[in-house]
Amino acid sequence: QVQLVESGGGLVQTGGSLRLSCAASGRTFSRLTMDWFRQAPGKDREFVAAIYWSGGTSYADSVKGRFTISRDNAKNTLYLQMNSLKLEDTAVYYCAATTRTTKLDAVWAMDYWGKGTQVTVSS
């Protein structure tokens, strides 16, 4: 079992920045692929970014160049640095973990989920 707890969400103006964190416990963090997903009101949960245990990364086109996913295996913590935030980035952001190395953009592929943290971007 893996427990995931997100933090760092909040209210920010367009063009601003936020840094999300996800604290993990319960299983060898360094061997997990870690993802961020988000869900806006009335929409499906969607992939944001992923980072392999090896450090390789993958991003959704909508956030590429603005968001950066990273991990600190010594602290069992996942991060998402979000810059140049837009109104359409408003959503609940979820941390997820999987032992898979493929289909990392699929909700069904995740084994563990956090409860989410709200990010609201205002004009």
Backbone as a printed PyTorch tensor [residue, N CA C, xyz], in Angstrom:
tensor([[[  0.8190,  -1.1940,   0.0000],
         [  0.0000,   0.0000,   0.0000],
         [  0.8580,   1.2510,   0.0000]],

        [[  0.3450,   2.2980,  -0.6380],
         [  1.0130,   3.5890,  -0.6870],
         [  0.0110,   4.6550,  -0.2750]],

        [[  0.4250,   5.5280,   0.6180],
         [ -0.4070,   6.6560,   1.0170],
         [  0.1840,   7.9250,   0.4030]],

        [[ -0.6830,   8.7350,  -0.1950],
         [ -0.2560,   9.9560,  -0.8760],
         [ -1.0400,  11.1410,  -0.3240]],

        [[ -0.3210,  12.1960,   0.0230],
         [ -0.9650,  13.3890,   0.5640],
         [ -0.4420,  14.6190,  -0.1650]],

        [[ -1.3370,  15.3030,  -0.8710],
         [ -0.9690,  16.4920,  -1.6190],
         [ -1.0730,  17.7440,  -0.7390]],

        [[ -0.2840,  18.7560,  -1.1120],
         [ -0.3520,  20.0590,  -0.4490],
         [  0.1510,  21.1180,  -1.4130]],

        [[ -0.0930,  22.3800,  -1.0670],
         [  0.4330,  23.4770,  -1.8610],
         [ -0.5560,  24.1610,  -2.7720]],

        [[ -1.7690,  23.6650,  -2.8350],
         [ -2.7640,  24.3100,  -3.6650],
         [ -3.1950,  25.6410,  -3.0810]],

        [[ -3.9540,  26.3960,  -3.8700],
         [ -4.4300,  27.6970,  -3.3860],
         [ -4.9650,  28.5410,  -4.5030]],

        [[ -5.1360,  29.8230,  -4.1980],
         [ -5.6590,  30.8040,  -5.1480],
         [ -4.5030,  31.6450,  -5.6750]],

        [[ -4.4350,  31.7870,  -6.9920],
         [ -3.3540,  32.5540,  -7.6130],
         [ -3.9040,  33.2810,  -8.8310]],

        [[ -3.3080,  34.4090,  -9.1620],
         [ -3.7540,  35.1510, -10.3310],
         [ -3.1250,  34.5780, -11.5980]],

        [[ -3.7430,  34.8710, -12.7300],
         [ -3.1860,  34.4270, -13.9990],
         [ -1.7590,  34.9460, -14.1450]],

        [[ -0.9160,  34.0640, -14.6660],
         [  0.4930,  34.3940, -14.8110],
         [  1.3310,  34.0710, -13.6010]],

        [[  0.6920,  33.7310, -12.5050],
         [  1.4040,  33.4270, -11.2730],
         [  1.9240,  31.9980, -11.2220]],

        [[  2.4910,  31.6560, -10.0750],
         [  3.1110,  30.3390,  -9.8910],
         [  2.6360,  29.6920,  -8.5900]],

        [[  2.6490,  28.3680,  -8.5990],
         [  2.4090,  27.5750,  -7.4070],
         [  3.2930,  26.3430,  -7.4750]],

        [[  3.6180,  25.8070,  -6.2980],
         [  4.3690,  24.5600,  -6.2430],
         [  3.5830,  23.5590,  -5.4000]],

        [[  3.1770,  22.4850,  -6.0330],
         [  2.4690,  21.4190,  -5.3360],
         [  3.4600,  20.3770,  -4.8380]],

        [[  3.1210,  19.7800,  -3.7090],
         [  3.9240,  18.6910,  -3.1600],
         [  3.0310,  17.4820,  -2.9130]],

        [[  3.6330,  16.3190,  -2.9330],
         [  2.9230,  15.0770,  -2.6310],
         [  3.8440,  14.2180,  -1.7820]],

        [[  3.4610,  14.0150,  -0.5380],
         [  4.2430,  13.1820,   0.3770],
         [  3.7550,  11.7470,   0.2810]],

        [[  4.6910,  10.8230,   0.0840],
         [  4.3510,   9.4120,  -0.0830],
         [  4.8940,   8.5880,   1.0680]],

        [[  4.1610,   7.5420,   1.4100],
         [  4.6150,   6.6210,   2.4440],
         [  4.0600,   5.2390,   2.1570]],

        [[  4.7040,   4.2230,   2.7150],
         [  4.1610,   2.8820,   2.6700],
         [  4.8240,   1.9220,   1.7130]],

        [[  5.5580,   2.3940,   0.7520],
         [  6.2140,   1.5070,  -0.1930],
         [  7.4480,   2.2190,  -0.7170]],

        [[  8.3610,   1.4890,  -1.2900],
         [  9.6000,   2.0790,  -1.7850],
         [  9.2950,   3.1160,  -2.8480]],

        [[  9.3450,   4.3720,  -2.4340],
         [  8.9760,   5.4820,  -3.3110],
         [  9.8400,   5.5250,  -4.5500]],

        [[ 11.1110,   5.2600,  -4.3770],
         [ 12.0410,   5.4360,  -5.4860],
         [ 11.7590,   4.5070,  -6.6540]],

        [[ 10.9980,   3.4300,  -6.4150],
         [ 10.7100,   2.4690,  -7.4880],
         [  9.3550,   2.6990,  -8.1450]],

        [[  8.6370,   3.7080,  -7.7160],
         [  7.3220,   4.0120,  -8.2620],
         [  7.4060,   5.0570,  -9.3530]],

        [[  6.5800,   4.9240, -10.3750],
         [  6.3420,   6.0120, -11.3120],
         [  5.2750,   6.9050, -10.6980]],

        [[  5.5210,   8.1850, -10.6960],
         [  4.6280,   9.1400, -10.0420],
         [  4.0170,  10.0910, -11.0680]],

        [[  2.7540,  10.3810, -10.8860],
         [  2.0090,  11.2130, -11.8220],
         [  1.2840,  12.3330, -11.0960]],

        [[  0.9730,  13.3690, -11.8540],
         [ -0.0150,  14.3630, -11.4740],
         [ -1.1460,  14.3120, -12.4960]],

        [[ -2.3610,  14.3040, -11.9900],
         [ -3.5740,  14.4440, -12.7910],
         [ -4.3420,  15.6480, -12.2550]],

        [[ -5.3180,  16.1090, -13.0200],
         [ -6.1970,  17.1690, -12.5420],
         [ -7.6070,  16.9530, -13.0500]],

        [[ -8.5430,  17.5200, -12.3100],
         [ -9.9510,  17.4090, -12.6910],
         [-10.6430,  18.7340, -12.4430]],

        [[-11.1290,  19.3300, -13.5160],
         [-11.8910,  20.5690, -13.4390],
         [-13.3700,  20.2330, -13.2680]],

        [[-14.1590,  21.1610, -12.7350],
         [-15.5870,  20.8990, -12.5300],
         [-16.2780,  20.4930, -13.8290]],

        [[-17.0000,  19.3800, -13.7840],
         [-17.7470,  18.9330, -14.9400],
         [-16.9310,  18.2450, -16.0140]],

        [[-15.6530,  18.0530, -15.7450],
         [-14.7830,  17.4250, -16.7400],
         [-14.1720,  16.1380, -16.1950]],

        [[-13.6630,  15.3210, -17.1070],
         [-12.9770,  14.1020, -16.7030],
         [-11.6050,  14.4250, -16.1090]],

        [[-11.1330,  13.4980, -15.2940],
         [ -9.7810,  13.6410, -14.7670],
         [ -8.7850,  13.4750, -15.9290]],

        [[ -7.7880,  14.3580, -15.9760],
         [ -6.8500,  14.3100, -17.0880],
         [ -5.4030,  14.2990, -16.6200]],

        [[ -4.5760,  13.7090, -17.4390],
         [ -3.1500,  13.5960, -17.1700],
         [ -2.4830,  14.9560, -17.2560]],

        [[ -1.5470,  15.2070, -16.3520],
         [ -0.7750,  16.4460, -16.3670],
         [  0.7000,  16.1380, -16.6310]],

        [[  1.2860,  15.2800, -15.8000],
         [  2.7140,  14.9920, -15.9300],
         [  3.0470,  13.7000, -15.2110]],

        [[  4.1650,  13.0860, -15.6220],
         [  4.6360,  11.8510, -15.0040],
         [  6.1480,  11.8810, -14.8900]],

        [[  6.6460,  11.1920, -13.8880],
         [  8.0910,  11.0500, -13.7270],
         [  8.4020,   9.6110, -13.3340]],

        [[  9.2730,   8.9960, -14.1310],
         [  9.6750,   7.6250, -13.8700],
         [ 10.6050,   7.5730, -12.6580]],

        [[ 10.7770,   6.3500, -12.1420],
         [ 11.7000,   6.1930, -11.0280],
         [ 13.1210,   6.5910, -11.4530]],

        [[ 13.3860,   6.4690, -12.7660],
         [ 14.7130,   6.8150, -13.2760],
         [ 14.9050,   8.3160, -13.4530]],

        [[ 13.8060,   9.0710, -13.3820],
         [ 13.8940,  10.5180, -13.5330],
         [ 13.3770,  11.0430, -14.8560]],

        [[ 13.1060,  10.1720, -15.8210],
         [ 12.5180,  10.6060, -17.0800],
         [ 11.1340,  11.1870, -16.8610]],

        [[ 10.7530,  12.1460, -17.7020],
         [  9.4770,  12.8480, -17.5080],
         [  8.6320,  12.8520, -18.7700]],

        [[  7.3430,  13.1000, -18.5570],
         [  6.3910,  13.2150, -19.6550],
         [  5.3440,  14.2400, -19.2540]],

        [[  4.8820,  15.0590, -20.2180],
         [  3.9300,  16.1200, -19.9280],
         [  2.7770,  16.1210, -20.9130]],

        [[  1.6310,  16.5630, -20.4550],
         [  0.5300,  16.8590, -21.3540],
         [  0.8980,  18.0910, -22.1730]],

        [[  0.4310,  18.1330, -23.4090],
         [  0.7620,  19.2670, -24.2810],
         [  0.3060,  20.5900, -23.6710]],

        [[ -0.7880,  20.5650, -22.9370],
         [ -1.3710,  21.7990, -22.4000],
         [ -0.5050,  22.4550, -21.3220]],

        [[  0.4300,  21.7010, -20.7350],
         [  1.2610,  22.2580, -19.6720],
         [  2.7420,  22.2820, -20.0260]],

        [[  3.0880,  21.7110, -21.1630],
         [  4.4910,  21.6160, -21.5570],
         [  5.1050,  23.0140, -21.6370]],

        [[  6.2720,  23.1740, -21.0370],
         [  6.9430,  24.4640, -21.0310],
         [  6.5410,  25.3650, -19.8810]],

        [[  5.4710,  25.0300, -19.1820],
         [  5.0080,  25.8420, -18.0400],
         [  5.1290,  25.1000, -16.7160]],

        [[  4.9030,  23.7850, -16.7470],
         [  4.9440,  22.9720, -15.5290],
         [  6.1960,  22.0960, -15.5360]],

        [[  6.7080,  21.8330, -14.3390],
         [  7.8570,  20.9430, -14.1840],
         [  7.5860,  19.9580, -13.0590]],

        [[  7.6720,  18.6750, -13.3830],
         [  7.5150,  17.6260, -12.3830],
         [  8.8980,  17.1970, -11.9110]],

        [[  9.0200,  16.9490, -10.6200],
         [ 10.2940,  16.4970, -10.0670],
         [ 10.0130,  15.6310,  -8.8430]],

        [[ 11.0500,  14.9610,  -8.3810],
         [ 10.8950,  14.0950,  -7.2170],
         [ 12.1610,  14.1400,  -6.3760]],

        [[ 11.9980,  13.9550,  -5.0830],
         [ 13.1100,  13.8370,  -4.1520],
         [ 12.9560,  12.4820,  -3.4700]],

        [[ 13.6860,  11.4970,  -3.9330],
         [ 13.5280,  10.1430,  -3.4020],
         [ 13.9850,  10.0400,  -1.9460]],

        [[ 14.9040,  10.8880,  -1.5410],
         [ 15.3500,  10.8710,  -0.1470],
         [ 14.2620,  11.3580,   0.7990]],

        [[ 13.3700,  12.2070,   0.2960],
         [ 12.2840,  12.7590,   1.1140],
         [ 10.9500,  12.1080,   0.7910]],

        [[ 10.9330,  11.1360,  -0.1260],
         [  9.6750,  10.4900,  -0.5390],
         [  8.6310,  11.5220,  -0.9480]],

        [[  9.0510,  12.4860,  -1.7360],
         [  8.1670,  13.5910,  -2.0950],
         [  8.2120,  13.8670,  -3.5960]],

        [[  7.0330,  14.1210,  -4.1290],
         [  6.8410,  14.4890,  -5.5240],
         [  6.4520,  15.9560,  -5.5750]],

        [[  6.8940,  16.6570,  -6.6260],
         [  6.5930,  18.0750,  -6.7650],
         [  6.0060,  18.3700,  -8.1410]],

        [[  5.2760,  19.4730,  -8.2020],
         [  4.8330,  20.0190,  -9.4800],
         [  4.9750,  21.5310,  -9.3960]],

        [[  5.9620,  22.0700, -10.0990],
         [  6.1430,  23.5150, -10.1920],
         [  5.3010,  24.0150, -11.3560]],

        [[  4.3790,  24.9250, -11.0520],
         [  3.4580,  25.4310, -12.0660],
         [  3.7080,  26.9180, -12.2530]],

        [[  4.1250,  27.2970, -13.4300],
         [  4.3860,  28.6940, -13.7710],
         [  3.4420,  29.1620, -14.8600]],

        [[  3.3610,  30.4630, -15.0290],
         [  2.5150,  31.0570, -16.0820],
         [  1.1110,  30.4630, -16.0590]],

        [[  0.5240,  30.4290, -14.8940],
         [ -0.7740,  29.7690, -14.7360],
         [ -1.8600,  30.4970, -15.5110]],

        [[ -2.7750,  29.6980, -16.0480],
         [ -3.8860,  30.1990, -16.8370],
         [ -5.2010,  29.8450, -16.1410]],

        [[ -6.2640,  30.5350, -16.5430],
         [ -7.5720,  30.2480, -15.9670],
         [ -7.9390,  28.7700, -16.1300]],

        [[ -7.5860,  28.2140, -17.2710],
         [ -7.9450,  26.8300, -17.5600],
         [ -7.1390,  25.8080, -16.7600]],

        [[ -6.1870,  26.2630, -15.9640],
         [ -5.4640,  25.3650, -15.0720],
         [ -6.2210,  25.1350, -13.7620]],

        [[ -7.3060,  25.8580, -13.5700],
         [ -8.1020,  25.6790, -12.3630],
         [ -8.6690,  24.2610, -12.3020]],

        [[ -8.3910,  23.5710, -11.2070],
         [ -8.8100,  22.1720, -11.0660],
         [ -8.3700,  21.6520,  -9.7010]],

        [[ -8.8710,  20.4810,  -9.3690],
         [ -8.2970,  19.7290,  -8.2550],
         [ -7.1520,  18.8920,  -8.8280]],

        [[ -5.9910,  19.0130,  -8.2040],
         [ -4.8070,  18.3000,  -8.6670],
         [ -4.5590,  17.0860,  -7.7790]],

        [[ -4.3700,  15.9470,  -8.4330],
         [ -4.1850,  14.6910,  -7.7370],
         [ -2.8040,  14.1150,  -8.0080]],

        [[ -2.2170,  13.6020,  -6.9670],
         [ -0.9880,  12.8350,  -7.0540],
         [ -1.3670,  11.3630,  -7.2100]],

        [[ -0.6400,  10.6410,  -8.0490],
         [ -0.9280,   9.2260,  -8.2600],
         [  0.3800,   8.4590,  -8.4030]],

        [[  0.3080,   7.1720,  -8.1100],
         [  1.4940,   6.3290,  -8.1820],
         [  1.1590,   5.0060,  -8.8490]],

        [[  2.1430,   4.4630,  -9.5400],
         [  1.9620,   3.1860, -10.2030],
         [  3.2940,   2.4580, -10.3160]],

        [[  3.2110,   1.1410, -10.4490],
         [  4.4070,   0.3470, -10.7080],
         [  4.6110,   0.1540, -12.2080]],

        [[  3.6760,   0.6590, -13.0010],
         [  3.7750,   0.5250, -14.4510],
         [  4.8300,   1.4770, -15.0090]],

        [[  5.2540,   1.1710, -16.2340],
         [  6.1510,   2.0690, -16.9550],
         [  5.5740,   2.4510, -18.3110]],

        [[  4.3400,   2.0240, -18.5760],
         [  3.6540,   2.3920, -19.8130],
         [  2.2570,   2.9060, -19.4820]],

        [[  1.6410,   3.5530, -20.4520],
         [  0.2790,   4.0930, -20.2950],
         [  0.1800,   5.0230, -19.0790]],

        [[  1.1900,   5.8130, -18.8680],
         [  1.2390,   6.6480, -17.6760],
         [  0.2740,   7.8110, -17.7260]],

        [[ -0.3520,   8.0570, -18.8660],
         [ -1.3270,   9.1260, -18.9720],
         [ -2.7580,   8.6340, -18.7710]],

        [[ -2.9030,   7.4010, -18.3680],
         [ -4.2320,   6.8010, -18.2110],
         [ -4.6200,   6.7200, -16.7450]],

        [[ -5.8270,   7.1970, -16.4430],
         [ -6.3260,   7.1580, -15.0670],
         [ -6.3620,   5.7150, -14.5640]],

        [[ -6.7950,   4.7940, -15.4440],
         [ -6.9580,   3.3990, -15.0380],
         [ -5.6250,   2.7330, -14.7000]],

        [[ -4.5260,   3.2990, -15.1650],
         [ -3.2180,   2.6830, -14.9600],
         [ -2.6240,   2.9800, -13.5870]],

        [[ -3.2160,   3.9300, -12.8730],
         [ -2.6770,   4.2950, -11.5640],
         [ -3.1580,   3.3230, -10.4930]],

        [[ -2.2320,   2.9810,  -9.5880],
         [ -2.5540,   2.0510,  -8.5100],
         [ -2.9960,   2.7690,  -7.2340]],

        [[ -2.4640,   3.9640,  -7.0230],
         [ -2.7370,   4.6890,  -5.7810],
         [ -3.0210,   6.1590,  -6.0940]],

        [[ -3.8800,   6.7530,  -5.2790],
         [ -4.2800,   8.1520,  -5.4700],
         [ -4.2740,   8.8970,  -4.1420]],

        [[ -3.9210,  10.1810,  -4.2290],
         [ -4.1420,  11.0670,  -3.1050],
         [ -5.5550,  11.6290,  -3.1690]],

        [[ -5.8900,  12.4840,  -2.2060],
         [ -7.2390,  13.0380,  -2.1400],
         [ -7.3630,  14.3420,  -2.9210]],

        [[ -6.2540,  14.9020,  -3.3380],
         [ -6.2850,  16.0850,  -4.1760],
         [ -6.1020,  17.3860,  -3.4250]],

        [[ -5.6670,  18.4070,  -4.1710],
         [ -5.5230,  19.7540,  -3.6430],
         [ -6.0660,  20.7330,  -4.6830]],

        [[ -6.8300,  21.7180,  -4.2210],
         [ -7.4930,  22.6420,  -5.1390],
         [ -6.5310,  23.7320,  -5.5960]],

        [[ -6.5070,  23.9590,  -6.8980],
         [ -5.7840,  25.0910,  -7.4900],
         [ -6.8020,  25.9510,  -8.2260]],

        [[ -6.8650,  27.2100,  -7.8430],
         [ -7.7930,  28.1400,  -8.4750],
         [ -7.0070,  29.3140,  -9.0350]],

        [[ -7.1680,  29.5430, -10.3340],
         [ -6.4920,  30.6550, -11.0030],
         [ -7.5460,  31.7020, -11.3350]],

        [[ -7.3180,  32.9230, -10.8870],
         [ -8.2840,  33.9900, -11.1070],
         [ -7.6830,  35.0770, -11.9930]],

        [[ -8.5660,  35.8270, -12.6410],
         [ -8.1080,  36.9150, -13.5360],
         [ -7.9360,  38.2060, -12.7810]]])
